[in-house]
Structure formats: structure tokens, C-alpha cells
Amino acid sequence: MALPDSVIACECWARDGLQSMPVLVSTDDKVEMLNRIVAAGYPKLEVTSFSHPKLLPQFADAVDVLKRIDRRPGTSYVVLMPNTKGFDRFETCVKEGYGADDIILMISASEKHNLLNFRASHEEAMAEHAAIMRRAHGLGVRIIGCAGTVYGCPVKGDLTTAEVAKIVRFYLEEGAQTIMLGDTTGVANPRLVRERIGELMAMFPRAEFIAHFHDTRGTGIANSIAMLELGVRYVDCSIGAIGGQPATGAAKYSAGFTGNTCSEDLIAVLEEMGVRTGVDIHALIDAGRRAEEILGQRLRSNVIRSGPVIHGESSPEKEPGAPQAPRA
């Protein structure tokens, strides 16, 4: 198995990342970070969510964020679409000229998880999403159909490939352009990834899949690379490895770190292996440091502390604030 020459990385910090954070980030800070992400060269980024503001107040400013961010030709701007009411608001944005290129619609392969996360059965979710997709097609908006809990569920346990395929088939039949395969609470391992994705590729040979892994158990990068080795061209990641269960006040269904695969670390290692991402690693590291300032905490990137690998001669440097080593 060989890695592709290039991949399309999507930065998820401002949506999947922030949805897990109980501290509310200001609109100004969100816009600053999104503009940094665009300037770093990401070809695709999640911007916000149209979840109900009372349920997820982190995204009460979704419309303002879309209005204010920098737009770069050739970059895809993505929003999460939880329901019809959210789409009503989004449709107005599109018609007024500040919409998004793609919407994400998600159904967990585990129906128990879908009931916890979205308060809807599979049948209810599919009916609503089919209606939203018809409206999106009419607006020329692309659809990312996301199957969640692809490799296992924190409330149901193991899932079969057939259970995942049910969700994938639904989205493809309704006209989704890409299919996100979400490791919602980070239970995957590279062997399971190769087996499950191999089966899904055989079942849906024309589908464009997105690798979306969470680093709950420290396997996000390994799983992402395993999926890219199968020929997948799309991969998701989040600055500082933040993300996970929305901070709605509901009981936690997964303990520990729930964030996405860390952007700084994933982009750095892909570039080291000769996989082009188009992302400026130094600009990304600067964004990672700024993200820590905004959130008021140390995040989980290794590369913002170590820096990328140095291949030529250089002068010793120390992290700002670190003690200077004594000289002999």
C-alpha cells in the first residue's frame, strides 16, 4: 500500500473542535482563527454549525462568522447542518451571498448513539436529511454525508460493516458528493480501519470517502495514514486535537480526550513522508499557539513545541519561556 502524492486536508477547529469546548469563544477570535487557517493554505475548512443557539450557544454567531471570514478562491467552506430549522437559516445566508460550499449531515451508524446525539431514530433522521438534501441540491450546495460511530459505539459497542453501509448507501442514493466516515469516540485501530474501509470500498467503488478520526486513545494519526494508504484523498484534523461530544450539558458518553486527530502533528508527518497538503506548517504552528491563547489552555500538539523536522544546519533554539541549558 502506498500513500497518495497529495491529500485534501480539512481543518475542523472552528466547528468540530469548538463544539466540545464549554468556554465560549468570541466571534472576533473565531474569525481571526479562520482567517489564519485560510492563509495557511488549507483547501477546506469547517466554519461553524447551524445547531440551535440554545442547545449549542458556541455557535449562536454562525451567521456573523460566515459574513465576516475571508474568502479565498478554490477553498471549500463547510458548515454542519443538524436539522431543517438550521437549514432555513443557512438558506438565507446562501441567497444573500455569504453561505458555504458544503454542508455536513450526520447519522450515527449506531441508532442508540444517534438517539443520544441527535434525538432521532434512523428513520426520522433519514426522512429529514433527504428533504434537506433536495433543498441543498437546488441551491448548488454540495453535501458531505457523515456516518458516525463507524468503528464502534460507546453505548452499543461493536458495529458491523452492514450497519455502517446502511448509512453510506442512504447518503449516496440521495446525492451526497462525499462520505465522511467518523470514528466518533476514537475506538479504531489501523487493522480495523483497513478491514472496514476495504469492505466499504468494495461495496461502494465510486464513493469518495473522508478519513475522520478522533484521537481519544492516541491512534488518530496512525488510523488516518492507514486510510490514506487505501487510496482515500480526504482527511480531517483539528488544531490542538480539540473536538468531540458537543458541550450541550448532556451527560458524557465517552471519557477522556475526545478530540480530533491533531492538525499540526498530522500535517507535519504527511509532509515529511512526501504527501503534499498545501498547508504552510509554520503558519499552522503559529495558529496552534494562538489557539492555545484563545482557549486559555495547553492543547495536545507536539509539533508546536518541537517544531518540524530540521534537515539542514541550524542554530539551537529554545521554546519561549523555557530555561536556558547551562553551557560547559
Buried (B, 14 or more C-beta within 10 A) or exposed (E): EEBBEBBBBBBBBBBBBBBBBEEBBEBEBBBBBBBBBBBBBBBBBBBBBBBBEEBBBBBBBBBBBBBBBEEEEEBBBBBBBBBEEBBEBBBEBBEEEBBBBBBBBBBBBBBBBBBBBBEBEBEBBBEBBBEBBEBBEEEEBBBBBBBBBBBBBBBBEEBEBEBBBBBBBBBBEBBBBBBBBBBBBBBBBBEBBBEBBEBBBEBBEEBBBBBBBBBBBEBBBBBBBBBBBBEBBBBBBBBBBBBBBBBBEEEEBBEEBBBBBBBBBBBBBBBEEEBEBBBBBEBBBBBBBBBBEBBEEEBBBEBBEBBBEEEEEEEEEEEEEEEEEEEE
